[in-house]
Amino acid sequence: MTPYYNDADWAAVDLPHDWAIELPFVQPAYIDPNRDDQRASHGYKPLGREYPDTSVGWYRHAFTLPASDAGRRLTLEFEGVFRDCRVWVNGYLLTRNSSGYAPFSVDFTDVANIGGLNAVTLRVDASEGEGWFYEGAGVYRHVWLVKTDPVHVPQWGTFVRSTVNGASAAVALTTEVANDSDRPCDCEVVSTVLDPDGKPVAMARAPLSVPPWSTASLDQQAALAGPRLWSIETPLLYRLETEIIAGGATVDRYSTSFGIRTIHFDPAQGFFLNGAHVKIKGTCNHQDHAGVGTAIPDRLQAFRIERLKAMGSNAYRTSHNPPAPSLLDACDRLGMLVLDETRRMGSDPEALAELETMVRRDRNRPSIFLWCIGNEEPQEVTAAGGRIAETMKRLVYKLDGTRPVTEAMDFGWGGALGVSNTLDVMGFNYRPAAAAAYHAKFPDKPIILTETGSTVTTRGVYTRDAAHQFASAYDVEAPPWAQTAQQWWPVCDAAPYSAGGFVWTGFDYRGEPTPFHRWPSVASYFGLMDSCGFAKDEFFYYKAWWDPTPMVHLFPHWTWPGREGKPIDVWCYTNVDRVELFLNGKSLGSQVVVKDTHLAWSVPYAAGAIEAHGYKGDKLVVRERRETAGAAAKIALTADRARLAADNADLAVVTIAILDANGRPVPDAADAVRLSLSGPGALIGMGNGDPTSHEADKTDTRRAFKGLAMGIVQARGEAGRVRVRAEAEGLAGAELVLVTG
């Protein structure tokens, strides 16, 4: 616990860190063939009471505080640790935090060694989970060392609200000021609003007296002419710069990002953003990614949002817990609405503290348009559940009051007891018909489909293969409690009262391997993308109807050796007026597109090419071609971005594709590809999207799955060129250069 403890034999790790991702998959000694294996829900990682050696981890960090820190308040801010974390500083046990999702902080001023060496020690116990999915283990979000004057704005100590009135906006500012000293303080609060270009556009200043060892609050007003509104298409952000002036000097500066926009739910017409109707085209997502588990770097959070926006998605549900701040940063910056969800529905002090933390942390963010207080809770229909919901909503309104409250419910809508009468917006999980019936009976309550869809698919697989535990990539299979894409979206799209919905899920995630529920499956099949972010075919169904850009997506691939003359089901997702299909240049006829559906042909297989021509009226506007591939011959490398900041944080997602000699994708390629790097970069993880793969994530070699694999390359702190080299036995290698600086 002391700064001088000998930890030379401990492993050095970078934060954020998920140690569970580095653990092996463990096959159970026995699986009951008549029951789903609950160990599958967490991805068969050795975490839990039966695995004490791998369920508890210790962290240490030693650092020096300069003499200039004398008289300052010193705090460690933890964004998230999974889970049950005890914190010692210099041998003193200062706190214990049980939640794996709620941020927490530790003031260690009293025990700090100013001008000397200090040590932080953490014990993290992941023996108990909070969800029924992979949750990781360890310090998987950022940790910050914060130094302040005794008089300062505390964490999340500002609250910005705006009211748009035509060509102007009124901005209400609330600032908390803490005085952690023995003397009263008369200070001045100066609040400056900067527009999206960084130009000062408003200022307010007022005196504030703060008694010793207390916190005082100040309300201020600012007026803005011609406000620039935050929207999905133009996510413009303002910034509030708060200065605390005491004794003629600025003792604290605090920066708050915010946006100006209006939201409204109409029970008959759905959701409105800035007065314009917006159908919610959302996805639910857990917080893990191939290669890194739950320890997702900030840039990878942005990559995931960019991939969802490329599909036409405009909303994100943080299922089923408060997310990392970096995820919300990406949503604010890129234009993605957020349904922000607490982990635990309860009115006990701990549950309410977690809810308060989430709301205080996130209430300035323009992306957040709904608070969610629970998910499929047993108490949804009980009197106690109703009282709990009332208490939680009352707290939300006390802290915010600018956004409505919902819950993701799977039964009990409109019941005399339970939460229905408390919610501002009624949430429906997997029951579009129940939503229609509810609207008919309660036409004055807004409705949103908080969780829906759930087609199970495996990327690149076109026949259900129970033996290998692969689902078909066609939109044909959903669990008994769910719907396929084409069962829910047309109904939702045609219902004006429905605000929209959130598909389960945008990305595959670890654990909960429906529909197979057992070894060797270790990951879900629900995603519109796999765990690497590679699009499944289902991705393009939603892109067709969520993004107005004309497109056609033709599938499956056209490499079927041994299937000559046998029929292949050919589907096309498109949003044009008409599509004509060709096989080796010969027309197989055209079909008129019906909104929110797909086109299909049965085509006797012949090697060569199929091609779809998409027409708007009589004009050919888009086309897509699938060619028969030969044997795997070479590797191709591409990256989502070529230039990285040299900051030990920025990264590129590298796609590894197996091609034939003519550059055509080889759809069934499974070659083991090794990545090697030179220059200021590091390979921090690999993946391939195979829900049954037991290969390591922290590795330099990964087999391709259906022709694809992925590597995550992170920049180091020096400018230069990172050369990424890919090699595989029997294939021509490839090289990619990333520039850092």
N, C-alpha and C positions, 0 to 999 in steps of 0.2 A: 504493500500500500504506500510505502514511503517513496520519495523521489529517487532514492539510491538503491532500490531493489534491483537485483541482477536479473534482467529479463532477456539476456543475450540469446537464450535458446527459444524465445518466442518468435513466431512468424511475423514478419513485417507486412502490414496490409494497408491499402489505401481506402479511405472512406469516400463515399458510401461502400458498405461491405455486407454481402449476404453469404454467410458461411454454408448455408444449406445447399447452395448451388454447387458447392465443391464436394458434397458428400456423395457416395455411391448410391445407386438404386438398390434396394434390398427386396429380393423376392421372398414373400412369406413362405414359411414351411408348409402351411396348409391353407387352402382357400375352399370354403364351402361352395360347391357348385350350384347350390340352390339359393344363394344369397349374394347380393352385391358386396364386394370387399370394401369396407370403409377405409382401409389403408390406402386404397387407390385415390381417395378424395384429396389426399395431400401429396400425391405423386410418388408414393413408395420411397420417400426419403426417410432416413433413420432419425426421426425426431419424435419425441414423446417420452412418457415415463419409462417405457420399456427400453429406451436408448439413452441412458444417463450420460454415457461418455461423449455423445455427439449432440446433446441437447442443451448443454450449458457452455457458454464461452466467456472468456475474460479478455478485456482490452486494457491497455495501458498507454498513456502518452505523457512524456516528460517535456517540459518547456520552461523557459526562463521569462520572468516578468521584470522589465526594467525598473530602475529606481523611480523613473518619472511616473509610474503608475500609483505612487503613494497618494492617498486621498481619493482615488477613483473607486467606483463600484465595479466589481468584476463578476461576470455572469457567463455561464455556459448554457447555450440554447441548443437543445436537441430537437430536430425536426421529426424524428421517429426512430424508435428502437424496438425490434421484435425479439423478445418481449420481456416483461418483468425485470426491469433494469434497476440495479442498485448502483449508486454513484458515490465514490469516495474521492476526496481531494486532500492530498497530503496526509492520508491516513484517517481522515474524518468522514464518517458516513453521513452524507448530507441529504439524500433523498432516495425514495424508491417509487418507481412509476410502473404500474402494471400494464397499462394499455400498450399494445403494439402499434397503434396508429396515431394516438394523440401526442402532439408535441409537448415538451416540458422544459423547464429551465432550472438552473441551480445557481444561486448567488453564493460565491465562495470567498467573498471579500474578507470575512473574518479569519479565514484559515490560510489566506494566501501568503506566500513567501515573496514579498516585494524585494526586487533586486537579487533574487536567487532562483533556485530550481524548484519547480512544482510538478506534481504528478497527479494525473486523473486516472482513476481505476474504475472499470465497469465490470459488473457481473451481469450477464444477460442469460436469462433462462427461457428457452423456447419449448419447455416440456409440455406446456399446455397451449393449445391454439385458441383462436377466437372465431375462426371461420371454418368452412367445410371445403377449403380449397388450399392450394399451396400458398403459404404466407411468408416463407423465408425464415431467416434467423440472423440476428445481429444488428449492428448499427448501420442500417440500410438507407438512411437519409443523412443529410448534412448535419454537422455540429459546428456551431459558431462560438468563438470567444468574443464577448462584447464588453467593451470598456466605456464607462460613462462617468460624467460628473455626478456628484450626489443629487444635483437637481437636473432632471432629465425627463424626456418622454419615455415612458416604459414601453415594453414590447406590445405591439398592436394598440398603441395609445392614441391613435387618431382615427376618426370616423368621418367620411366625406359622403354627403348626400346631395343630389342635384334634382332640381325641378325645371323642366324645359317649358318655357312659355313663348311659343312662336320663335322669334328671332333672338331670344335671349334665354339665359339660364340663371337660376338662383342656386348658389352652392352654399350648403350649410356645413360648417366645420366644427367638429368637437375635438378638443385636444385635452388629454390628460397629462398632468405634470406631477412627477414624483419628487418628493424632497426626502432623501435618505440621509438626513443629518440632524444634529441636535438643535439647530437654530431655525426659526421661521425664515422664509425667503420671500421677498417681494421681487417678482420677476416680470418680464414682458414677453408675451407670446407674439411672434411675428410669423404670419402665414402667407406664403407667396405661392400663387397658382401659376404654373408654367404650361403653355399650350403644347400640342404634340410636336411642335418644332423647337421646343425648349425656350420659347419667348415668354417673359413674364406678362401676364394679362390681368392679374388682380392681386391685391394685397390687403390684408387686414392685420391690425395690431392692437393689442389691449393688455392692460396690466392684470396680474394674477398674484394673489397671496397664497402661499402654501405653508401650512403649519409643519413643524418638525415631524419626521417619520410618518408622513401621510401623503395622500395623492389628492390633488384638486383638479377640477374639470372646468374648461372654458368653452363657451359657444361663440362662434364668429360667423359672419355672413360675407359672401362675396358675390358680385354680379358679373356675368360674362355676356358680352354681346357677340352674336354670331357663333354660338357654340358648335364645335365640330364633333358630331356624334359618333360614338363607338357602335359598330355594326359588324355583322359576319363578314361582309365584303370589305369594309374599311375599318379595321379595328384600331381606331385612333385613341391614344392614351394621353391623359394629362398627368401632371405630377404636382403634388403639394410638397413644398419645402417649408418645414417648420423650424424656426429658430427660437431658442430660449435664451433671453438676455437677462443676466443678473450681475449687479455690481458693475455695470457698464461694459461687460464683456459677454460674448456669446459662449454659453457653457454647454450647449447641446444643439445638434442639427439632426433632424429626422426627416426622411424622405418617404412619401407615400404615393404609389401609382394608383390612378383611378380613371374611370371613364364616365362620360356623360351619355346617357341613353334612357329611353323609357321602355317599360314592359307592361303588358296587360294581357290577362286571360279573359276571354269572352266565352260564356257557356254555350253560345250558339255558333260562334265563328272561330274558336280556337285561340291561338296565340298571336300577339302583335308586338313587334319590336320597332320602336320609333314610329309608331302609328301605322306601320305596314304589316300586312298579314305574313306570317312565317310558319310554314309547317315544320314541326320538329322532325328531323331526319337523323335520329341519334343512334348511338351504340352504347352498350354497357361494357365495362372493361375492368378486369383485375389489374394488378400493378406489377406484373412480371414480364420479362422479355427474354428471348433466347440469348444465351451467352453470359447474362449478368444476373438473372433471377430478379429479385425485387430491388436490387441496388442499381437502379436505372440512372445513368448520368443525365445531366440536364439536357444536353443536346439530343440524347436518344428520346427523351420525353417529347421534344419538339418534332423529331422525326416521326414519331407515332401519330401526332396530331396532323402533321402534313400528309401522311398516308391516308388518314381518315377523310381529310378535306379533299384529297384527290378523288375519292369515291363519291363526293357530293354530300358527305355527312356534315351537319351543322351543330350537333349537340353531343355531349359526352356525359354519361352517368358514372359517378365514381363508386362503382359497386365493389364492396359494400362497406366503405370506410372513407374517412377523410383522406384525401390524396396528398402526395408530396407537393409543397409549394411550387417546385419547378414545373410540375404538370400544369398547375393553374397559371403560372407565368406564361407558358406556351399558349394556353387557351386565350388568355387576355391579349397576347401579342399577335396571334394568328387569326383570331376571330372564330372561336368555338364556344357556343353556349354550354353551361355546365349545370347539371343537377348534382348538388353537393350533398353527400350522404354521411350521416353519422354511423358509427359502428354498432352502437348498442342502444336499443329502445328501452329506456327506463327513467324513473324519476328519483332514484336514489342519488345521493350526493356525487358519487363518482361518475355515473352516467350523465348527470346534468353538467358536471364540470367538463366532461369531454365535449358535450354539445356546446357549451359556452366557449370553450377554446376554439372549436371549429368556426363558430359564427364570428367571434371577435377577430380571428386570424384572417377570415376570407371575405368579410362584409364590404370591403372597399373594391372588390374585383367586379368589373362590369360583365365578365363572362357568366357569373353565377346568376341564374334567373329563378331557381327553386331551391328550397331547403327540403331535404328528405329525412324524416325522423325514424325510419325503420324499413325493414324488408321482410315480407312474408312472416310476420310475427304471430305467434300463437295467440297472443292477447288481442288480436285485431277485433274480435267479436265479443269481448268480455267487458263488463262494467269497469273492472280495474284498468283494462287497456285504454278505455275511453278517458279515464281520469289521468293516466300517464300521458296520453297524447295532449290533453289540455295543459298539463304542467309544462311539457316540452314546448308546445306552441307559445305559451305565455312567456317563457324565457326567450325564445327566438324573437318575439315581438318586442320585448324589452330591450334586447341588444341591437335589433335591426329594424324590423317593421317595414322595410321597403320591398320585400319579396314574399311571395306566398309560401305556404307549407304543404307538403304532400307526404304520402307514404306509399311505398310499393307493396300493394296488397294483392293477395291471391285468393281471397274469399271474403265474404262478409260485407260487401258493399251495400249501403243503405239500411243496414240493420239498426234496430232500436238501440242496441248497446254497441260498444266498441268505438272505433276511431272515426267512422264515416262522418259523423256530424261535426267533427272538429276540424277536419282537413279543409284547406282552402281550395285545393285542386285534388280531385279524386284520381289516385293512381291505380292502374290495372295491370297485373301481370298475367299475360297469356290468355286473356278472356275478351277478345273483341266483341263477341256476342253479348257477354255480360255488360260490357261498356255501353252497347246500344240499348239494352234493356234498362240499364240504370239511367241513361239520358232521357229515355221516354218517361220515366217515372219522376226523375229529378232534373228537369230541364234547366234549372238555374245554377247548377254546379259545374264548373269547368272540369274537363276530363283529359288525362294524358295516359298513354300506354307506357308505363314505367319499365316494362320488360316484356319483350315479345319476340316472335320469330323462332330462332333456335333450330334451323336446319342443321343437321350434322353432316359434315363433309370432310374428306381428306383431299388435300391438294394433289391434282394430277392422277387421281384414281377414278375409274369410270364404271366399275362394277363393285358392288358390295362384297367384301372379302372378309367373312367372319373369321376364317382360319388365321389370317394375318392381322385382324382387327383394323381393317380399313373400311371407312364408309365411302359411298359413291359421291362424286363431286356434283352430280346433278341435284337439282332442288326437289328431292323426292322423299327424304326421310327426316322426321322430327320426332322427339319423344312424345309419349301419349298426352302429356300435359301442355304441349306446345304446338306451334304451327310452322309450316314452311314459309319461305319468303312470299310466295305467291298465294298463300292462304290468308296472311294477315295484312300485307301492305295494300292490296287493292281495296280492302274493306276500310282501312284507316284513311287511305287517300280520298275515298269517295264520301267520307263522313265529315261534313264541315265543322261539326261540333268538336271533333277530336283534334287536340292540339298537335298530335303526331305521336311518335313512339321511339323507343330505344331497343334496338335489336340486341339479342343475346347471342354472340358478342362480336365486337370489332376484330379482336385478335384472339387466336387460341391462347390458352393459358395452361399452366401446370396443374395437375390434379383434376379431379372430377371428370374422369374420362368416359362420359356418356357418348355412345350407347353401350359400350362394352363393359365398363365398370370393373375391370380386373386386369391383372398382369397378362401380357406385357405392356398394356396401355398405361402411360404415365402422364398424359396431357389430354386436354379437352379437344373436341371436334367441332365446337360451335362457331369458331371464328370465321369471319368473312375474309380474314387473312390468317396465315399460319403464325406461329410464334416468332418468326423472323420478320414478319411484315410482307411476305410474298403473297400476292393476291391469289385467292381461290377464284374459281369461276363465279361463285355467288357474289363476289365483290362487284362484278360487272352488271349483275341484275340491278343492284341498287344504284350503281353509277348511271345506268340507262334512265332510271326514273327519278333520280335525285339531282342529276346534273343535266341541264338543258343542252349541253354541247352535243351535237350529233355524233353518234358512235355506233359501232357494231362490235360485238365480241362473239367469236365463233369457236365452238368447242365440240368434241374433244380434239386432241392432237390427231395427226393423220399418219401415225406410224404403227401399223397393226400387222406385223409379219405373221403369216399363217392364217389370216382372216380373209384372204382374197375371196370376193364374191359374197361374203356374209354381211348382213346388214349391220350398220353402225348408226346409233342414234346421234344425230347431229342437231345441236341446239344453237340458237342465236339469241343473245340478249341485245336489244337495240331500241332506240327511241326515234328512229326515222319513220317514214311513211310506209315503205315497202322494201323488201330484201329479196334479191335473186341469188340463188346458190348455183355454183358451178363445180363440176368435178372434171378435172383435167381439161378445162376449157369448154365443156359441154354444159349447157344450162339444164338444171334440174327443176326449173320453174321458180316463180316468185310468189311471195306471200305478203299479204297486207298485215301490218303491225297493229295489234290491239293493245291499247294502253295497259300498262302494269302486268303484261304477260310476256311469254317468250314465243319464239318460232321454233319449229322442229321438223326435221326431215328424217326419213329412214333411208340410208344411202349404202348400197352394196359396196364393200371396200375394194378399191383399186389403188395401188400405189401411185403416187404423184402429188396432186394438190387439190384441196377444196378451197373455194374462195367465195366470200359473201360480198355482194355489192348492195350498198344502202342508198336509197333514193329519197329525196324530198321533192314531192311532185314528180316531175320527169327528170330531175337533175341528179346525177350520181354525185353524192357528197362524201361518202366514206366507203372504205373497203377493208377487208381483212382476209389474210391467206394463211392456210396451214399446209405445210409441205412434209412429205415423208422424209424422215431423217435416216442417214446411214449410221454406221458404227461410230461410237465415240472416238474422237481424234484429238481434241484440243480443249483447253480451258480458256474462258474469257472472264476478265475481271472488269467490273464497273463500280463506281462509288456514287453515293447520293450527292457528294460535293467534293470538289478537288482541292479547295483551299481551307485550311484550318487555322484557328488562332493558336499561338504557341503558349498555351496557358495551363497545361496539364489537365485539361478538362474537355476541350472540344474534341469531336470525333467524326469519323466517317463510317457509314455502313457500307460494307463492300459485298457486292453480289458475286458469287462464284457460279458460273454457268458452264455446263458441259456441252460441247458442240461437235458436230461431225466435221468432216474435212471441208465442206462447203459453207460452214458457219451456221448450220441449222441446229436448233435446240434438240438434244437427244432426250426424249421425255421419260425414259426409264433408267437413265444413267444413275449409277450408285457408286462411282469411283471415290476412293479416299483421297482427298485433296489436302496437301500440307501448305500452310502459309508461313513464309519467313519474311522478316522485316529488317531493313537497315535504315539508319537515320533516326531523327528525334520522334519516334512513335513507338507504341506498344500495342500488341494484340491482346485485348482484354476479354475476348470471348468469341465462341463460334456456335453455330446452330444450323439446322437443316429443315425444321418444320415437321419432322416425322413424329407423330404422337406416340409411337412405340419405341423410339430410339432410346438406348441406354448409354450412349456415348457421353463423354465428359464435355462440359461447356467450357471449362478453363483448360484449353488445349490448343495445339497448333494444327491439328489434323481432324478433319471431319468428313464423313462420307456424304456425298450428294444424295439428296432424296428427290426422286423424280426430276433429276437433272439440275438441282439447285442446292446451294449451301450459302452460308453467310459468315462473314467475319467482321468484328467491330474493332476498328483501329483508332486508338486515342493518341492525340498529340502530347508531346512532352513540352518542357518549358523553353526549348530553344528553337530558333528559326532554322529552316532547312528543308530538305526534300526527303520524304519518307518513301522508300521503295518497297512495295509489297509484291512479293514473288509467290506464285502458285505453282505447285508441282504435283503430279500424280503419275503413278506407274503406267507406262504405255501411252501417255498423252503428251502432246506438246504443251509446254508450260506457258504462263502468261505473267506479265509484269504491269504494275500500276504505280504511278507516281502521284503522291499527295504533297502539296506545298504547305508548310507551316510558317507562320510569321505574322 
